Amino acid sequence: MGVRTWRRCLDAAGVRGDIARADYSAAERYVRRRNFVNWVPARVLAPPESQPHMAAAGALMRYTDDLCDTGPAAGRAQRFEEWVDHVGTALETGSSGLPLVRAYVHSVGLLDLSREWIDTYMAGTRVDLDFPGFAQEADYRRYVDTVVLPSSMVFFGSLMPRRVLEQSFTSTVRLISDASQRVDDLTDLFEDLRGGRLRLPVSDLDRHGVTRADLEQGRDTPGVRALLSATASSARASLVESERILGEIPPDYRPLIRFIIGLFHKRLDDVEARGAAVIRRPYNDGKMAGLGLIVRSRRMGASTKALPGHAGPGTPAVRPS
């Protein structure tokens, strides 16, 4: 598919100097190791000049998320605060002893990136240190606005800086953020429950007569199916509306964004096909299906259309399993 060498991507991005190039290479290895399924499409579909900056932003956010989610609970808050202070100081001074941070700081300088979204993301991510769950839909939406949307804007800022009007673009990215979070809530449901977390609003469970024990014990009841179906329908509606982004961005970036939207559609298709099985065993993307999405996304090129062939919003798709 014509994947460009990493050296050529660094050249295209204007990354000069052995240290800077080594920093970006370290960031790329980290992202590839931690998020291989999503990084391969980026290497194939994203413009080469954007890939080092995407790697830098992706590595910084992935490392931040890991600090919140892994390691001994004791002292986790202190480690996170030290990390936030370190990143803030690095952005102010332009220097850091850590390659992953140096790479992002270098991108900020090369692309003249605003600090607004990274600062907002860092501040909002503190909630994941001791995730309280969502009592109401309003709590979930607040989480999207304070954590998911800022991380999405950091990603898009590194992918195509200054290429779109931020005010109108932000509302579109929020749709993608909402859809992606709801999809993740469904595909991660098995693992989250076993880790003691529930990311579906309690009010949604109450609305469908579902208890947390129903989910933890993998019960296939009409209420559970209705809950999963309603969550999937909400995600699908936001995802379909977000497809307008393909008409808002320059042609070179459409294949990758088309793939990202298509991947979330595919995951919803999978959830809808599996029904209550999503609360009984882990979800994993099928590698061959992902390859097909890459090929189709690239083949459609500069088209402003999304990938066809997915169920429409409102489809009553969660079936008994």
Salt bridges, closest charged atoms under 4 A:
ASP11 OD1 - ARG21 NH1 2.89
ASP23 OD1 - ARG102 NH2 2.76
GLU28 OE1 - ARG32 NH2 2.73
ASP66 OD1 - ARG34 NH2 2.69
ASP69 OD1 - ARG197 NH1 3.88
GLU81 OE2 - ARG126 NE 2.70
GLU92 OE2 - ARG115 NH1 3.84
ASP112 OD2 - ARG162 NH2 3.80
ASP119 OD1 - ARG115 NH2 3.17
ASP128 OD1 - ARG199 NH2 3.47
GLU137 OE2 - ARG141 NE 3.15
GLU137 OE2 - ARG182 NH2 2.53
ASP139 OD1 - ARG142 NH1 2.96
ASP145 OD1 - ARG174 NE 2.59
ASP178 OD1 - ARG182 NE 2.97
ASP204 OD1 - ARG207 NH1 2.75
ASP214 OD1 - ARG219 NH1 2.49
GLU216 OE2 - ARG212 NE 3.04
ASP220 OD1 - ARG225 NH1 2.61
GLU241 OE2 - ARG244 NH1 3.53
GLU243 OE2 - HIS265 NE2 2.89
GLU248 OE2 - ARG244 NE 3.85
ASP269 OD1 - ARG236 NH2 2.72
ASP269 OD2 - HIS310 ND1 2.60
ASP270 OD2 - LYS266 NZ 2.71
GLU272 OE1 - ARG236 NH2 2.77
ASP285 OD2 - ARG267 NH2 2.68
